[in-house]
């Protein structure tokens, strides 16, 4: 949402002045930044779902069994984090054009698919199936939204965006595999052991992900700094102090 807050006004202004190139550049870059930041979070939630729930919730009457069930839901939902985030950002491309009908129709498809998959998967996988239904429906919805946006804006480089996201997926997958192996002997799934596992996992994950991005030559890494500076500047300009209130 912070990325959307930064980019959407620029996208809307580009549409208002009929600067298609600027709209395409801002939208594509925003989508890549969303992927860059949500891919590692998704794999971290997936790998560390059990200690995360154990550290946060496994206290008092919240038993180990309940924590395991909840962690399965988190694992399923984590797989849809990237799709959900990209989906929401892509719909903003239509809103920038003052088009609310297309997002409604895409939302309709996503929701119907979510319900169908939930009924299909919950019997075999329980609460994990509900998370998977959410994940799959939003991944499909994100792909549909990107290609429909390509129809609306012919010069939108959907292929390039997907290829960039694929490189980020590869880097995050490497991070996830390293985390899964490295955290086996570390800590526990509840209490201080869970906090230790999360702390170690977060540190290792950041280092491995940045290293994998560098090896895979993902250029969007350099965009984090400029986007962060733009967000800080925008928030400062909207603060009460900046308006003299």
C-alpha positions as a printed Julia matrix, in Angstrom:
245×3 Matrix{Float64}:
   0.0     0.0     0.0
   2.94    2.36    0.59
   4.13    1.74   -2.95
   0.61    2.28   -4.28
   0.32    5.51   -2.29
   3.5     6.73   -3.95
   2.8     5.65   -7.51
  -0.96    6.01   -8.04
  -1.05    9.84   -8.05
   1.73    9.82  -10.65
  -0.15    7.26  -12.74
  -3.36    9.32  -12.56
  -1.55   12.53  -13.51
   0.06   10.78  -16.49
  -3.36    9.65  -17.7
  -4.8    13.15  -17.19
  -2.13   14.73  -19.39
  -2.35   11.82  -21.85
   1.26   10.83  -21.32
   0.99    7.12  -22.03
   4.73    6.5   -21.79
   4.86    7.97  -18.28
   1.85    5.9   -17.2
   3.42    2.71  -18.56
   6.79    3.43  -16.94
   5.32    4.22  -13.5
   2.88    1.29  -13.53
   5.44   -1.27  -14.67
   8.04   -0.04  -12.19
   5.52   -0.04   -9.35
   4.49   -3.6   -10.12
   8.12   -4.73  -10.13
   8.75   -3.03   -6.79
   5.7    -4.75   -5.3
   7.07   -8.1    -6.43
  10.56   -7.28   -5.21
   9.33   -6.71   -1.66
   6.56   -9.29   -1.37
   8.34  -12.35   -2.81
  10.8   -12.67    0.1
   8.02  -11.99    2.62
   5.91  -14.76    1.09
   8.69  -17.35    1.25
   9.67  -16.26    4.77
   6.07  -16.69    5.97
   5.93  -20.07    4.25
   9.14  -21.42    5.77
   8.73  -19.84    9.22
   4.95  -20.1     9.57
   5.12  -22.46   12.56
   7.58  -20.46   14.72
   5.83  -17.21   13.79
   2.5   -18.5    15.09
   4.23  -20.17   18.03
   5.93  -16.94   19.08
   2.84  -14.76   18.64
  -0.07  -16.93   19.7
   0.99  -20.16   21.44
   0.29  -19.02   24.99
  -2.25  -19.99   27.64
  -5.11  -21.99   26.16
  -3.78  -21.63   22.6
  -2.29  -25.11   22.32
   0.45  -26.52   20.1
  -2.22  -28.25   18.02
  -4.05  -24.96   17.47
  -0.76  -23.29   16.56
  -0.03  -26.0    13.98
  -3.47  -25.57   12.41
  -3.09  -21.8    12.3
   0.4   -22.06   10.82
  -1.02  -24.21    8.01
  -3.47  -21.41    7.21
  -0.61  -18.88    7.23
   1.46  -21.11    4.94
  -1.38  -21.34    2.43
  -2.11  -17.62    2.56
   1.58  -16.73    2.2
   1.62  -18.3    -1.26
  -0.94  -15.74   -2.38
   0.77  -12.67   -0.92
   2.53  -11.71   -4.16
  -0.51  -12.4    -6.35
  -2.77  -10.45   -4.0
  -0.4    -7.45   -3.89
   0.2    -7.34   -7.63
  -3.53   -7.8    -8.24
  -4.43   -4.78   -6.1
  -1.76   -2.62   -7.71
  -2.74   -3.64  -11.25
  -6.36   -2.67  -10.6
  -5.13    0.83   -9.74
  -4.06    1.13  -13.36
  -7.73    0.96  -14.34
  -8.78    3.38  -11.6
  -6.19    5.85  -12.9
  -8.19    5.78  -16.17
 -11.43    6.3   -14.18
 -12.45    2.79  -15.23
 -14.3     1.03  -12.42
 -16.25   -1.47  -14.52
 -13.23   -3.54  -15.57
 -11.93   -3.99  -11.99
 -15.43   -5.04  -10.94
 -15.55   -7.76  -13.61
 -12.05   -8.97  -12.74
 -12.99   -9.0    -9.04
 -16.04  -11.06   -9.91
 -13.92  -13.68  -11.69
 -11.43  -13.81   -8.82
 -14.11  -14.19   -6.16
 -15.97  -16.94   -8.03
 -12.71  -18.83   -8.55
 -11.84  -18.42   -4.88
 -15.17  -19.91   -3.76
 -14.95  -22.82   -6.21
 -11.41  -23.67   -5.17
 -12.28  -23.39   -1.48
 -15.02  -25.99   -1.82
 -12.72  -28.19   -3.88
  -9.69  -28.02   -1.56
 -11.02  -27.7     1.97
 -12.18  -31.31    2.13
  -8.7   -32.68    1.42
  -6.49  -30.01    3.01
  -8.64  -28.35    5.66
  -7.69  -24.79    6.56
  -4.61  -25.08    4.32
  -7.02  -25.59    1.42
  -8.73  -22.29    2.2
  -5.36  -20.55    2.1
  -4.46  -22.25   -1.16
  -7.8   -21.23   -2.7
  -7.08  -17.63   -1.75
  -3.55  -17.87   -3.16
  -4.44  -19.51   -6.47
  -7.41  -17.23   -7.14
  -5.35  -14.08   -6.59
  -2.43  -15.34   -8.68
  -4.85  -16.04  -11.54
  -6.56  -12.69  -10.91
  -3.22  -10.87  -11.05
  -2.3   -12.46  -14.38
  -5.74  -11.67  -15.81
  -5.54   -8.06  -14.58
  -2.11   -7.57  -16.17
  -3.19   -8.91  -19.53
  -6.45   -6.94  -19.52
  -4.41   -3.83  -18.7
  -2.27   -4.71  -21.72
  -5.43   -4.68  -23.86
  -6.42   -1.28  -22.48
  -2.92    0.22  -22.81
  -1.32   -1.39  -25.85
   2.21   -0.36  -24.98
   2.09   -1.85  -21.47
   5.01   -4.37  -21.34
   3.26   -7.24  -19.57
   5.81   -9.76  -20.84
   8.73   -7.77  -19.47
   7.0    -7.32  -16.12
   6.32  -11.04  -15.81
   9.93  -11.87  -16.74
  11.19   -9.46  -14.07
   8.86  -11.05  -11.53
  10.14  -14.48  -12.56
  13.71  -13.46  -11.68
  12.53  -12.22   -8.31
  10.65  -15.49   -7.79
  13.86  -17.42   -8.48
  15.79  -15.29   -5.96
  13.07  -15.73   -3.32
  12.91  -19.48   -3.96
  16.67  -19.73   -3.38
  16.2   -17.77   -0.16
  13.38  -20.08    0.93
  15.43  -23.22    0.28
  18.4   -21.87    2.22
  16.14  -20.85    5.11
  14.48  -24.27    5.24
  17.86  -25.99    5.5
  19.53  -23.46    7.8
  16.73  -23.2    10.36
  16.27  -26.92   10.99
  18.77  -27.05   13.88
  17.95  -23.55   15.18
  15.62  -22.75   18.06
  12.13  -24.2    18.48
   8.56  -23.61   17.38
   7.39  -21.75   20.47
   8.66  -19.43   23.16
  12.15  -17.98   23.06
  13.23  -20.71   20.63
  10.69  -19.45   18.09
  11.85  -15.86   18.5
  15.45  -17.02   17.99
  14.47  -18.95   14.86
  12.6   -15.95   13.41
  15.48  -13.58   14.17
  18.1   -15.85   12.63
  15.83  -16.63    9.68
  15.14  -12.97    8.96
  18.84  -12.12    9.0
  19.8   -15.04    6.77
  16.85  -14.41    4.47
  17.72  -10.77    3.82
  21.36  -11.57    3.07
  20.57  -14.53    0.81
  17.8   -12.71   -1.06
  19.96   -9.66   -1.75
  22.8   -11.91   -2.84
  20.51  -13.87   -5.17
  19.1   -10.66   -6.65
  22.63   -9.47   -7.34
  23.63  -12.75   -8.98
  20.5   -12.73  -11.11
  21.09   -9.07  -12.03
  17.68   -7.82  -10.99
  17.78   -4.05  -11.73
  14.81   -3.14   -9.54
  16.98   -3.31   -6.42
  18.22    0.19   -7.2
  14.62    1.38   -7.38
  13.94    0.73   -3.7
  16.02    3.7    -2.63
  14.41    6.17   -5.05
  10.9     4.9    -4.26
  11.57    5.16   -0.52
  12.86    8.71   -0.91
   9.79    9.63   -2.96
   7.47    8.13   -0.33
   9.21   10.0     2.5
   9.03   13.26    0.57
   5.33   12.76   -0.14
   4.52   11.96    3.49
   6.47   14.99    4.67
   4.59   17.22    2.24
   1.25   15.88    3.55
   2.14   16.22    7.23
   0.44   18.95    9.35
   3.76   20.69    9.98
   4.35   21.14    6.25
   1.02   22.91    5.83
   1.48   25.18    8.83
  -1.32   23.6    10.85
